[in-house]
């Protein structure tokens, strides 16, 4: 599928995956206080710039993002203006706990990609969180995984 670039407010997490939840909470607080990316009206994303299983834990990089219409003003939270790159993506829907996302991503890399006529584009994969806790239970979470693509032969 093709998607257009998405303008987002992003909080960059560059630390161990185990403390990602602290950054998520900081971003949620910024969203509520700023009103720039209302959770009920704007989409929520996570951009995985590195895979935790192949990077030293201190170099894990993940952007926590909320869709915005206008530029984000300077703020004490460190939330920045960014864009999620447009282009061709494979989309895979995951239902349930976020604990299972890594297995789905690994299946895309190890099983689906080698058997497709596609290559991974030099762009980050990202997650769109269709719903979030505590609005729904963990077992009812829906997350779309977007895997950047380019044809095997260009």
Number of C-alpha atoms within 10 A of each C-alpha: 10 11 12 10 11 16 18 27 29 25 23 19 20 18 16 14 17 9 11 17 11 11 19 18 12 15 22 18 12 19 18 12 11 13 10 20 24 17 16 8 9 14 18 22 23 21 21 18 16 16 19 18 11 8 11 12 15 11 16 20 20 24 22 24 30 25 22 23 12 12 13 17 12 10 10 7 12 14 22 17 17 19 15 21 16 13 15 17 19 17 15 14 14 17 14 14 14 15 8 11 18 13 11 14 18 13 12 18 14 11 11 13 16 11 9 10 12 16 16 17 16 9 16 17 23 22 22 18 17 13 18 15 10 8 9 11 12 16 11 14 19 19 21 18 24 21 22 23 21 15 12 11 7 4
